[in-house]
Amino acid sequence: MKVCITEKPSVAKDIAQILGSNVRRDGYYEGNGYCVTWTFGHLCTLKEPNDYTDRWKLWSLGALPMIPQRFGIKLIDDEGIKKQFRVIESLIGEADEVINCGDAGQEGELIQRWVMQKAKCAKPVKRLWISSLTDESIRDGFNGLREQSDFDSLYHAGLSRAIGDWILGMNATRLYTLKYAHDRHVLSIGRVQTPTLALIVSRQKEIANFVSEDYWEIKTLYRNTLFNSTKGRYKIEAEALAEIEKIGEYPMRIISVTTKKGKEAPPRLFDLTSLQVECNKKFAYSAEETLRYIQSLYEKKVTTYPRVDTTYLSEDIYPKIPGILQAMEPYSELTQSVLAGKIVKSKKVFDNSKVTDHHAIIPTNVRPQTVALTHEEKRVYDLIAKRFIAAFYPDCEFSATSVAGDVNGVEFKATGKQILINGWRDVYAKETTAEEKEDDAENGNMPQFVEGESGSHEPSLLKKATQPPKLYTEGTLLRAMETAGKFVEEDDLREAMKENGIGRPSTRAAIIETLFKRRYIRKERKNLVATTAGIALIDTIKEELLKSAKLTGLWENKLRKIERKEYDAGRFIAELKELINEIVLNVLRDNTSTDIKIEDEAKVTKSKPQEPRKLRAKAEAVTSVEQIKCPLCKKGHLLKGRAAYGCSEFKNGCKFILPFSEYSADLEPKELQKMVKKNFARK
């Protein structure tokens, strides 16, 4: 018997149908020599500090840094997860072979490997590696199953990422909370989360500290065309006025006319980040929403695997292009011209060297009209479909004209661009906005100028002011994360910088959502704004290593190299261990006083307010109230309320209560534990 383990029940159902495993059991499908079961995403997680030693159960500066000799995994504490794991464990025990059918990416590999490790799988394991969930793709994948060992480096990269996040996140969060959080709320710090917050805070401070300066520009209207002074901005009004006086009585003389023809290639195919950016720009979808919609389109088989960071296709996709275009019947008006001729195999679209695990996001050969899509999914599919079709249209051809003029020694310049052949722009002809049409009209309708001609003109002096940078939107923040905080417009340069981006395309949306959840940022219309708490946290962190986008980008680069077997995973972890040791020592040496108050649901302790040093001393010596088990239900732990101690399971019906009138609110947790044990012991 062969056991297939997928990441979701819906995927298990699709694979079971292809394999002929049509008998539904509790937690799996069976038939034709296969059992197809599933996880629910992560079933396992890295152990928490308190799972390793009692010393780490309490938040204590003296216990830092926390670095286990060997990291372990555990099942997530959920009854549904435990039940499904028992199914998987039992099936693996009876299997002759296991087939890893997890999502074909780093996170999918990590999810499946942990489950198999927890189940102590000693059976041969094969890997299903596919880029879409169409029937054809699944069949091809099973016909070409690969050895699991082929993906060991992918697993090592995922494991290194998880351990690295644990080392920095667990230690830095406790360190900064105990050292600086005077209200005892948790200061959440993460390897990717904190540099991302630092980008937002830095931009906000740049805007707050921005001092606007006036400047002046000289323009002149000649033959209904606006010319700009080549001297650019004048910082002193008197100089600009003097220049206006200088040219006022003299004619404009054309000294050169240059026309060049050029071509504009179609926009790149979508990777996940560029799709999220476009959806945020056009529809104001959050990164998390876009990821949810494209994941659904993938599971409905109409688009390919979404969590990708390349905008290229591998060359083996080229023969499949006509079939995909033919299936896109709602777009037949746009596809017929492509299908009528020879489809060009452009290096700007097909490049094996730019594709690793997966290619760019494109439609599949499943007809979209046969699938029930939501309004939001239709919008996202439309973006992907048109970008895909446009990739096989001719370049847009244009002529660019530059006209230089002179007025009494003052040089002016005007430029214009005229579209000669629309090419790929025809795909988007119906979507052109009024503003874009106005720009095209302004730049494209220049009259014919002749070198040496001259005539009257109308000069004008415009007063302007410098503008601060704009707040980040989710779209512009995603771009900043992709390029480690650098502003990059060119596609080629942006592509080259992805190796050093902050986070991965699949995780960036979750990082932004975490910042919202922690209340470090909020949204004002489309803009992302750091809260007082977010600004205070970044100001408190003296260690540039924890908030530098550049350095975090270098860590990401090493993780990618681990995937490619160009960097050692053990070395990466060793470097982070050295780093956290250095950070702990530096923070403990810091004698500055800070008072960060962050509204967050997680707290170190529920005891009454005390001075931080006293609180830490108690944490080292005594058991916190939350570590005292409820003697009534034996499931919950004690909480300290306004008028009494109670059980954390009160919402689930536990009635245990100790009023402060009988048990003082000032009791040390250790004393309270003794009293509970003495008065409520159960045999």
C-alpha positions as CSV (number, residue, x, y, z in Angstrom):
1,M,0.0,0.0,0.0
2,K,1.2,3.5,-0.9
3,V,0.3,6.4,1.5
4,C,-0.1,9.9,0.0
5,I,0.1,12.8,2.4
6,T,-1.3,16.1,1.1
7,E,-1.5,19.5,2.8
8,K,-5.3,20.0,2.6
9,P,-8.4,17.8,2.4
10,S,-9.4,19.4,-0.9
11,V,-6.1,18.5,-2.5
12,A,-6.4,15.0,-1.1
13,K,-9.8,14.6,-2.7
14,D,-8.5,15.7,-6.2
15,I,-5.5,13.3,-6.0
16,A,-7.7,10.4,-4.7
17,Q,-10.0,10.8,-7.7
18,I,-7.0,10.6,-10.1
19,L,-5.6,7.6,-8.3
20,G,-8.9,5.8,-8.1
21,S,-9.0,5.9,-4.3
22,N,-12.7,6.5,-4.1
23,V,-13.6,5.0,-0.7
24,R,-13.9,7.7,1.9
25,R,-12.7,6.7,5.4
26,D,-12.3,8.7,8.6
27,G,-9.4,11.0,7.8
28,Y,-8.4,9.5,4.4
29,Y,-9.4,8.0,1.1
30,E,-8.7,4.4,0.1
31,G,-8.6,2.3,-3.1
32,N,-6.5,1.0,-6.0
33,G,-3.5,0.3,-3.7
34,Y,-3.4,3.9,-2.3
35,C,-4.5,5.7,0.9
36,V,-4.7,9.4,0.5
37,T,-4.6,11.4,3.7
38,W,-3.9,15.1,4.6
39,T,-2.6,17.6,7.1
40,F,-4.3,20.9,7.9
41,G,-1.2,22.9,7.1
42,H,1.1,22.7,10.1
43,L,0.4,19.8,12.4
44,C,3.7,20.2,14.1
45,T,5.7,23.1,15.5
46,L,9.0,23.7,17.2
47,K,8.9,23.1,20.9
48,E,8.5,26.1,23.1
49,P,11.1,27.1,25.7
50,N,9.1,25.6,28.6
51,D,9.1,22.2,26.8
52,Y,12.9,22.0,27.2
53,T,13.5,22.9,30.8
54,D,11.7,24.2,33.9
55,R,14.2,27.0,34.0
56,W,12.7,28.5,30.8
57,K,9.1,28.3,32.0
58,L,9.6,31.7,33.7
59,W,10.6,34.9,32.0
60,S,14.0,35.7,33.4
61,L,16.9,37.7,32.2
62,G,19.2,35.3,33.9
63,A,18.0,32.4,31.7
64,L,18.9,34.2,28.4
65,P,19.9,33.4,25.8
66,M,17.8,30.2,25.5
67,I,19.5,27.9,23.0
68,P,18.5,24.2,23.1
69,Q,21.2,21.7,22.5
70,R,18.9,20.0,20.0
71,F,15.7,21.5,18.7
72,G,12.6,19.3,18.8
73,I,9.1,19.4,17.4
74,K,5.7,18.7,18.9
75,L,2.1,18.4,17.8
76,I,0.1,21.6,18.0
77,D,-2.2,21.4,21.0
78,D,-5.5,20.8,19.2
79,E,-7.8,17.8,19.4
80,G,-8.6,17.8,15.7
81,I,-4.9,17.9,14.8
82,K,-4.1,15.1,17.2
83,K,-6.8,13.0,15.8
84,Q,-5.7,13.5,12.2
85,F,-2.1,12.8,13.2
86,R,-3.1,9.5,14.7
87,V,-4.6,8.6,11.3
88,I,-1.5,9.6,9.4
89,E,0.7,7.7,11.9
90,S,-1.3,4.6,11.6
91,L,-1.3,4.7,7.8
92,I,2.5,5.2,7.7
93,G,2.9,2.2,10.0
94,E,1.1,0.0,7.5
95,A,2.5,1.5,4.3
96,D,5.1,0.1,1.9
97,E,5.8,3.5,0.5
98,V,5.0,7.1,1.4
99,I,4.4,9.8,-1.1
100,N,4.9,13.4,0.0
101,C,2.2,15.4,-1.8
102,G,2.7,18.6,0.1
103,D,2.7,22.0,-1.5
104,A,5.7,22.2,-3.8
105,G,7.6,24.9,-1.8
106,Q,9.9,25.4,1.2
107,E,7.0,25.6,3.7
108,G,5.2,22.6,2.2
109,E,8.3,20.6,2.5
110,L,8.8,21.5,6.1
111,I,5.2,20.7,7.0
112,Q,5.4,17.2,5.6
113,R,8.9,16.4,6.9
114,W,7.9,17.3,10.4
115,V,4.8,15.1,10.3
116,M,6.7,12.1,9.0
117,Q,9.5,12.6,11.6
118,K,6.9,12.8,14.4
119,A,5.3,9.6,13.0
120,K,8.8,8.0,13.0
121,C,8.4,7.2,9.3
122,A,11.1,4.6,8.3
123,K,9.5,3.8,4.9
124,P,10.7,4.8,1.5
125,V,9.5,8.3,0.6
126,K,8.9,9.7,-2.9
127,R,8.0,13.4,-3.7
128,L,5.2,14.6,-5.9
129,W,6.4,18.0,-7.4
130,I,3.8,19.9,-9.5
131,S,3.1,23.5,-10.4
132,S,-0.7,23.2,-10.8
133,L,-3.5,21.1,-9.5
134,T,-5.0,20.3,-12.9
135,D,-5.8,16.6,-13.6
136,E,-3.1,16.6,-16.3
137,S,-0.5,18.0,-14.0
138,I,-1.3,15.6,-11.2
139,R,-1.1,12.6,-13.6
140,D,2.2,13.9,-15.0
141,G,3.5,14.3,-11.5
142,F,2.7,10.8,-10.4
143,N,4.3,9.4,-13.6
144,G,7.5,11.2,-12.6
145,L,7.7,10.9,-8.9
146,R,11.0,12.1,-7.5
147,E,13.2,10.9,-4.6
148,Q,12.5,12.8,-1.4
149,S,16.3,13.2,-1.0
150,D,16.3,15.5,-4.0
151,F,14.6,18.1,-1.8
152,D,16.8,17.7,1.3
153,S,18.3,21.2,0.8
154,L,14.9,22.7,0.5
155,Y,14.0,21.1,3.9
156,H,17.2,22.3,5.4
157,A,16.5,25.8,4.3
158,G,13.0,25.7,5.8
159,L,14.3,24.2,9.0
160,S,17.0,26.8,9.3
161,R,14.5,29.6,8.8
162,A,12.2,28.1,11.5
163,I,15.1,27.7,14.0
164,G,16.5,31.1,13.1
165,D,13.2,32.7,13.8
166,W,12.9,30.8,17.1
167,I,16.4,31.8,18.3
168,L,15.9,35.5,17.5
169,G,12.2,35.8,18.2
170,M,12.0,33.9,21.5
171,N,15.1,35.4,23.0
172,A,14.8,39.0,21.7
173,T,11.1,39.2,22.7
174,R,11.8,38.1,26.3
175,L,15.0,40.2,26.5
176,Y,13.3,43.5,25.4
177,T,10.1,42.8,27.3
178,L,11.9,42.2,30.6
179,K,14.4,45.0,30.1
180,Y,12.2,47.8,28.8
181,A,8.4,46.9,29.0
182,H,7.5,48.7,32.3
183,D,3.8,47.9,31.8
184,R,4.8,44.2,31.4
185,H,3.2,43.8,28.0
186,V,5.1,41.6,25.6
187,L,7.3,43.4,23.1
188,S,7.1,41.2,20.0
189,I,10.4,41.1,18.1
190,G,11.1,39.0,15.0
191,R,13.8,38.4,12.4
192,V,11.6,39.7,9.6
193,Q,8.9,41.5,11.5
194,T,11.1,44.1,13.2
195,P,13.1,45.3,10.1
196,T,9.7,45.6,8.3
197,L,8.4,47.8,11.1
198,A,11.6,49.7,11.1
199,L,11.0,50.6,7.4
200,I,7.6,52.0,8.2
201,V,8.8,53.9,11.3
202,S,11.8,55.3,9.3
203,R,9.6,56.6,6.5
204,Q,7.2,58.1,9.1
205,K,10.0,60.0,10.8
206,E,11.4,61.1,7.5
207,I,8.0,62.7,6.8
208,A,7.6,64.2,10.3
209,N,11.1,65.8,10.1
210,F,10.7,67.0,6.5
211,V,11.0,70.7,6.1
212,S,9.4,71.9,2.8
213,E,11.4,74.4,0.8
214,D,10.1,76.7,-1.9
215,Y,11.6,76.7,-5.4
216,W,10.8,78.2,-8.7
217,E,10.7,76.8,-12.3
218,I,10.8,78.7,-15.5
219,K,8.7,77.4,-18.4
220,T,7.6,78.9,-21.7
221,L,4.9,78.1,-24.2
222,Y,6.0,78.1,-27.8
223,R,3.8,76.8,-30.7
224,N,1.4,75.4,-28.1
225,T,4.2,73.2,-26.6
226,L,5.5,73.7,-23.1
227,F,9.3,74.0,-22.8
228,N,11.2,73.7,-19.5
229,S,14.3,75.6,-18.6
230,T,17.2,73.2,-18.5
231,K,18.6,74.9,-15.4
232,G,15.9,73.1,-13.5
233,R,14.9,74.5,-10.0
234,Y,15.8,78.0,-8.8
235,K,16.2,78.1,-5.0
236,I,16.2,81.9,-4.9
237,E,13.2,83.8,-6.3
238,A,15.3,86.9,-7.3
239,E,17.5,84.8,-9.6
240,A,14.4,83.3,-11.3
241,L,12.9,86.7,-11.7
242,A,16.1,88.0,-13.2
243,E,16.1,85.1,-15.7
244,I,12.5,85.9,-16.7
245,E,13.4,89.5,-17.3
246,K,16.4,88.3,-19.4
247,I,14.2,86.3,-21.8
248,G,11.0,88.3,-21.9
249,E,11.7,90.4,-25.0
250,Y,13.6,87.8,-27.0
251,P,12.3,85.1,-29.4
252,M,12.6,81.4,-29.0
253,R,15.0,79.8,-31.4
254,I,15.0,76.0,-32.1
255,I,18.6,74.7,-32.0
256,S,18.0,71.0,-32.4
257,V,15.3,68.4,-33.0
258,T,16.0,64.8,-32.3
259,T,13.7,61.9,-32.9
260,K,14.4,58.3,-31.9
261,K,12.3,55.2,-32.4
262,G,12.0,52.8,-29.5
263,K,10.3,49.7,-28.3
264,E,8.6,48.8,-25.0
265,A,8.3,45.2,-24.1
266,P,5.2,43.8,-22.5
267,P,5.1,43.9,-18.7
268,R,6.6,40.9,-16.9
269,L,4.5,37.9,-15.9
270,F,3.4,37.9,-12.2
271,D,5.2,36.6,-9.3
272,L,3.4,36.7,-6.0
273,T,4.8,40.0,-4.8
274,S,4.0,41.9,-8.1
275,L,0.5,40.4,-8.1
276,Q,-0.1,41.6,-4.5
277,V,1.3,45.1,-5.5
278,E,-1.0,45.3,-8.5
279,C,-4.1,44.1,-6.5
280,N,-3.4,46.7,-3.8
281,K,-3.0,49.4,-6.4
282,K,-6.1,48.6,-8.5
283,F,-8.5,47.1,-5.9
284,A,-7.0,48.1,-2.5
285,Y,-6.7,44.4,-1.6
286,S,-4.4,43.7,1.3
287,A,-1.4,41.4,0.7
288,E,-3.2,38.8,2.8
289,E,-6.4,39.0,0.8
290,T,-4.6,38.7,-2.5
291,L,-2.8,35.6,-1.3
292,R,-6.1,34.1,-0.2
293,Y,-7.7,34.8,-3.6
294,I,-4.8,33.4,-5.6
295,Q,-4.5,30.4,-3.4
296,S,-8.2,29.7,-4.0
297,L,-7.7,30.1,-7.8
298,Y,-4.8,27.6,-7.6
299,E,-6.9,25.1,-5.6
300,K,-9.7,25.6,-8.2
301,K,-7.1,24.6,-10.8
302,V,-7.4,27.7,-13.0
303,T,-4.0,29.2,-12.1
304,T,-0.6,27.7,-11.3
305,Y,1.3,27.6,-7.9
306,P,1.2,31.1,-6.4
307,R,4.0,31.3,-3.8
308,V,6.7,32.1,-6.3
309,D,9.3,34.8,-6.7
310,T,10.1,34.6,-10.4
311,T,8.5,36.3,-13.4
312,Y,9.8,33.8,-15.9
313,L,8.6,30.5,-17.4
314,S,10.8,27.4,-17.9
315,E,11.3,26.4,-21.5
316,D,9.3,23.2,-21.1
317,I,6.1,25.3,-20.7
318,Y,6.5,26.7,-24.3
319,P,4.7,23.8,-26.0
320,K,1.8,24.2,-23.6
321,I,1.1,27.8,-24.4
322,P,-1.3,27.3,-27.3
323,G,-3.5,24.9,-25.3
324,I,-3.7,27.4,-22.4
325,L,-4.6,30.3,-24.7
326,Q,-7.3,28.2,-26.4
327,A,-8.8,27.3,-23.0
328,M,-9.1,31.0,-22.2
329,E,-12.4,31.4,-24.1
330,P,-13.6,34.5,-22.4
331,Y,-10.5,36.2,-23.8
332,S,-10.8,34.8,-27.4
333,E,-10.9,38.3,-28.9
334,L,-7.5,38.9,-27.5
335,T,-5.9,35.4,-28.0
336,Q,-7.0,34.8,-31.6
337,S,-4.2,37.1,-33.0
338,V,-1.6,35.2,-31.0
339,L,-2.9,31.8,-31.9
340,A,-3.1,32.8,-35.6
341,G,0.7,33.3,-35.9
342,K,3.9,31.7,-34.5
343,I,4.2,32.3,-30.8
344,V,7.6,33.9,-30.1
345,K,9.9,32.2,-27.6
346,S,11.3,35.3,-26.0
347,K,14.1,35.2,-23.5
348,K,12.2,37.9,-21.5
349,V,9.5,35.2,-20.9
350,F,11.3,31.8,-21.1
351,D,14.5,31.5,-19.2
352,N,15.5,28.3,-17.3
353,S,18.2,30.1,-15.5
354,K,15.7,32.4,-13.8
355,V,13.4,29.5,-12.7
356,T,14.1,27.3,-9.7
357,D,11.3,25.4,-8.1
358,H,8.4,27.0,-9.9
359,H,7.7,29.4,-12.8
360,A,5.7,32.6,-12.8
361,I,1.9,32.6,-12.1
362,I,-0.1,31.9,-15.2
363,P,-3.5,30.5,-16.1
364,T,-3.8,26.7,-16.6
365,N,-5.6,24.9,-19.4
366,V,-8.8,24.7,-17.3
367,R,-11.5,26.8,-18.8
368,P,-12.2,29.6,-16.3
369,Q,-15.9,29.8,-17.3
370,T,-16.4,26.2,-16.0
371,V,-15.4,27.1,-12.5
372,A,-17.4,29.0,-9.9
373,L,-15.3,32.1,-9.0
374,T,-16.1,34.9,-6.6
375,H,-16.1,38.5,-7.7
376,E,-12.7,39.1,-6.1
377,E,-11.2,35.9,-7.7
378,K,-12.5,37.0,-11.1
379,R,-10.7,40.3,-10.7
380,V,-7.4,38.6,-9.8
381,Y,-7.7,36.0,-12.6
382,D,-8.4,38.8,-15.1
383,L,-5.1,40.5,-14.1
384,I,-3.2,37.2,-14.5
385,A,-4.9,36.3,-17.8
386,K,-4.2,39.6,-19.5
387,R,-0.6,39.8,-18.3
388,F,-0.2,36.3,-19.7
389,I,-1.8,37.2,-23.1
390,A,0.2,40.4,-23.3
391,A,3.5,38.5,-22.9
392,F,2.9,37.0,-26.4
393,Y,1.9,40.3,-28.1
394,P,4.5,42.3,-30.1
395,D,6.4,45.2,-28.4
396,C,4.8,48.6,-28.3
397,E,6.6,50.8,-30.8
398,F,7.0,54.6,-30.3
399,S,8.9,57.6,-31.4
400,A,10.4,59.9,-28.8
401,T,11.1,63.5,-29.8
402,S,13.4,65.9,-28.0
403,V,13.4,69.6,-29.0
404,A,16.0,72.0,-27.7
405,G,15.5,75.8,-27.8
406,D,17.3,78.9,-26.8
407,V,16.1,82.3,-25.6
408,N,18.9,84.9,-25.2
409,G,21.3,82.3,-23.9
410,V,18.8,80.5,-21.7
411,E,18.3,76.9,-22.9
412,F,14.9,75.1,-22.9
413,K,13.8,71.6,-23.7
414,A,10.5,69.9,-24.6
415,T,10.0,66.1,-25.1
416,G,7.2,64.1,-26.5
417,K,6.4,60.5,-27.1
418,Q,4.1,59.2,-29.8
419,I,2.8,55.6,-30.0
420,L,3.4,54.2,-33.5
421,I,2.2,50.6,-33.0
422,N,0.2,49.7,-29.9
423,G,1.4,46.1,-29.7
424,W,0.7,44.6,-26.3
425,R,-1.0,47.8,-25.2
426,D,-4.0,46.6,-27.2
427,V,-4.7,44.0,-24.5
428,Y,-5.3,46.9,-22.1
429,A,-6.9,49.3,-24.5
430,K,-10.3,49.3,-22.8
431,E,-8.7,49.9,-19.4
432,T,-6.9,53.1,-20.2
433,T,-7.8,55.7,-17.7
434,A,-8.8,59.3,-18.6
435,E,-5.6,60.5,-16.9
436,E,-3.4,58.2,-19.1
437,K,-5.2,59.3,-22.2
438,E,-4.6,62.9,-21.2
439,D,-0.9,62.2,-20.7
440,D,-0.7,60.5,-24.1
441,A,-2.4,63.4,-25.7
442,E,-0.1,65.9,-24.0
443,N,3.1,64.1,-24.9
444,G,2.1,62.7,-28.3
445,N,0.8,65.7,-30.2
446,M,3.9,67.8,-30.6
447,P,4.0,69.9,-33.8
448,Q,6.8,69.5,-36.4
449,F,9.7,71.6,-35.3
450,V,12.5,72.6,-37.7
451,E,16.0,73.4,-36.5
452,G,16.7,77.2,-36.9
453,E,13.1,78.3,-36.7
454,S,12.2,81.0,-34.2
455,G,9.1,82.9,-32.9
456,S,7.4,84.5,-30.0
457,H,6.7,82.6,-26.7
458,E,5.0,83.0,-23.4
459,P,7.3,82.6,-20.4
460,S,6.0,81.9,-16.9
461,L,7.4,81.6,-13.4
462,L,6.0,78.8,-11.3
463,K,6.4,78.7,-7.5
464,K,6.5,75.2,-6.1
465,A,7.5,73.5,-2.8
466,T,9.5,70.3,-2.2
467,Q,7.3,67.4,-1.1
468,P,7.9,64.8,1.6
469,P,8.1,61.1,0.7
470,K,4.8,59.3,0.8
471,L,3.7,56.9,3.5
472,Y,3.9,53.2,2.6
473,T,0.9,51.4,1.3
474,E,0.9,47.6,1.4
475,G,1.9,47.6,-2.2
476,T,4.9,49.9,-1.8
477,L,5.9,48.2,1.4
478,L,5.9,44.8,-0.4
479,R,8.3,46.3,-3.0
480,A,10.5,47.7,-0.2
481,M,10.6,44.3,1.5
482,E,11.5,42.7,-1.9
483,T,14.5,45.1,-2.3
484,A,15.6,45.3,1.3
485,G,14.4,48.9,1.6
486,K,15.9,50.3,-1.6
487,F,13.8,52.2,-4.1
488,V,14.0,50.4,-7.4
489,E,11.9,51.0,-10.5
490,E,13.6,48.8,-13.1
491,D,12.3,45.3,-13.4
492,D,15.8,43.8,-14.2
493,L,17.4,45.4,-11.1
494,R,14.5,44.4,-8.9
495,E,14.8,40.8,-10.1
496,A,18.5,40.8,-9.2
497,M,17.8,42.1,-5.7
498,K,15.2,39.5,-4.8
499,E,18.0,37.3,-3.4
500,N,18.4,39.8,-0.6
501,G,14.8,40.7,0.0
502,I,13.2,40.7,3.5
503,G,11.2,37.5,4.0
504,R,9.8,35.4,1.2
505,P,6.9,36.1,-1.1
506,S,4.8,33.5,0.8
507,T,5.5,35.0,4.2
508,R,5.4,38.8,3.6
509,A,1.7,39.1,3.8
510,A,1.7,37.2,7.2
511,I,4.4,39.6,8.5
512,I,2.3,42.6,7.7
513,E,-0.7,41.0,9.3
514,T,1.4,40.3,12.4
515,L,2.3,44.0,12.7
516,F,-1.4,44.8,12.6
517,K,-2.2,42.1,15.2
518,R,0.5,43.4,17.5
519,R,-0.9,46.9,17.1
520,Y,2.4,48.2,15.9
521,I,0.8,49.6,12.7
522,R,-2.6,50.7,11.6
523,K,-4.2,51.6,8.3
524,E,-5.3,55.1,7.3
525,R,-7.1,54.7,4.0
526,K,-4.5,52.9,1.9
527,N,-1.6,54.1,4.0
528,L,0.3,52.1,6.7
529,V,1.0,54.2,9.8
530,A,3.2,53.1,12.7
531,T,1.5,53.5,16.1
532,T,3.1,55.1,19.1
533,A,3.9,51.7,20.4
534,G,5.6,50.7,17.1
535,I,7.7,53.8,17.0
536,A,8.7,53.4,20.7
537,L,9.7,49.8,20.1
538,I,12.0,50.7,17.1
539,D,13.5,53.6,19.1
540,T,14.3,51.3,22.0
541,I,16.1,48.7,19.9
542,K,19.7,49.9,19.8
543,E,20.9,46.8,18.0
544,E,20.9,47.6,14.3
545,L,21.2,43.8,13.6
546,L,17.6,43.4,14.7
547,K,16.1,46.2,12.6
548,S,18.3,46.5,9.6
549,A,16.6,45.6,6.3
550,K,19.9,45.2,4.7
551,L,21.2,42.7,7.2
552,T,18.0,40.7,7.2
553,G,18.2,40.6,3.5
554,L,21.7,39.1,3.8
555,W,20.2,36.4,6.1
556,E,17.6,35.7,3.5
557,N,20.3,35.4,0.8
558,K,22.0,32.7,2.9
559,L,18.8,30.8,3.3
560,R,18.4,30.8,-0.5
561,K,21.9,29.6,-0.8
562,I,21.1,26.7,1.6
563,E,18.4,25.7,-0.8
564,R,20.9,25.6,-3.7
565,K,23.5,23.7,-1.5
566,E,25.8,26.7,-1.7
567,Y,25.8,27.4,2.1
568,D,25.8,25.2,5.2
569,A,22.7,25.2,7.3
570,G,24.7,24.4,10.5
571,R,26.8,27.5,9.8
572,F,23.8,29.7,9.4
573,I,22.4,28.5,12.8
574,A,25.8,28.9,14.5
575,E,26.0,32.5,13.2
576,L,22.5,33.3,14.7
577,K,23.5,31.8,18.0
578,E,26.6,34.0,18.1
579,L,24.4,37.0,17.2
580,I,21.8,36.4,20.0
581,N,24.6,36.0,22.5
582,E,26.0,39.4,21.4
583,I,22.6,41.0,21.5
584,V,21.8,39.8,25.0
585,L,25.1,41.1,26.4
586,N,24.7,44.5,24.7
587,V,21.1,44.9,26.0
588,L,22.1,43.9,29.6
589,R,24.8,46.5,29.6
590,D,22.4,49.2,28.5
591,N,21.7,51.5,31.5
592,T,19.2,53.8,29.7
593,S,15.7,53.9,31.0
594,T,12.7,53.4,28.7
595,D,9.0,53.1,29.3
596,I,7.3,51.4,26.4
597,K,3.6,50.8,26.8
598,I,2.2,48.5,24.2
599,E,-1.4,47.4,24.0
600,D,-1.2,43.7,23.4
601,E,-3.2,40.6,24.4
602,A,-0.1,38.7,25.7
603,K,1.4,39.6,29.1
604,V,4.3,38.3,31.0
605,T,2.4,38.3,34.3
606,K,-1.0,39.2,35.7
607,S,0.3,40.4,39.1
608,K,-0.2,44.0,40.2
609,P,2.1,46.7,38.9
610,Q,5.6,46.8,40.4
611,E,9.0,48.2,39.6
612,P,10.6,46.2,36.7
613,R,13.6,45.1,38.8
614,K,11.4,43.8,41.6
615,L,9.3,42.0,39.1
616,R,12.3,40.4,37.4
617,A,13.7,39.3,40.8
618,K,10.4,37.7,41.7
619,A,10.2,36.0,38.3
620,E,13.6,34.4,39.0
621,A,12.7,33.2,42.5
622,V,9.0,32.2,42.5
623,T,6.3,30.6,40.5
624,S,4.0,33.0,38.6
625,V,0.3,32.8,39.3
626,E,-0.3,31.5,35.8
627,Q,1.8,28.4,36.6
628,I,-0.6,27.3,39.4
629,K,-2.9,24.6,38.1
630,C,-6.6,24.8,38.9
631,P,-7.4,22.2,41.6
632,L,-11.0,22.0,40.5
633,C,-11.0,21.3,36.8
634,K,-7.3,20.5,36.6
635,K,-7.3,21.9,33.0
636,G,-6.8,25.6,33.5
637,H,-4.4,27.7,35.6
638,L,-5.0,30.5,38.0
639,L,-5.6,34.1,36.9
640,K,-5.5,37.2,39.0
641,G,-8.6,39.4,38.5
642,R,-9.8,42.7,40.0
643,A,-11.4,41.1,43.1
644,A,-10.4,37.5,43.1
645,Y,-8.2,34.7,41.8
646,G,-10.0,32.5,39.2
647,C,-9.5,29.8,36.7
648,S,-8.5,30.4,33.1
649,E,-11.2,27.9,32.1
650,F,-14.0,30.1,33.5
651,K,-15.5,30.6,30.0
652,N,-15.7,26.8,29.7
653,G,-17.7,26.5,32.9
654,C,-15.1,26.2,35.7
655,K,-16.4,27.9,38.9
656,F,-13.2,27.9,40.9
657,I,-12.7,31.3,42.7
658,L,-10.6,32.6,45.6
659,P,-11.9,36.1,46.7
660,F,-9.3,38.6,47.8
661,S,-11.2,38.9,51.1
662,E,-10.0,35.4,52.0
663,Y,-6.8,35.1,49.9
664,S,-4.9,38.4,49.9
665,A,-4.2,40.0,46.5
666,D,-0.6,40.7,47.8
667,L,0.2,37.0,48.2
668,E,3.4,35.9,46.6
669,P,2.7,33.3,43.9
670,K,4.7,30.8,45.8
671,E,2.7,31.4,49.0
672,L,-0.6,31.1,47.1
673,Q,0.5,27.8,45.5
674,K,1.2,26.4,49.0
675,M,-2.2,27.5,50.3
676,V,-4.0,26.0,47.2
677,K,-2.1,22.8,47.6
678,K,-2.9,22.6,51.3
679,N,-6.6,23.6,51.2
680,F,-7.7,22.0,47.9
681,A,-5.6,18.9,47.5
682,R,-7.5,16.1,45.7
683,K,-6.8,12.4,46.3
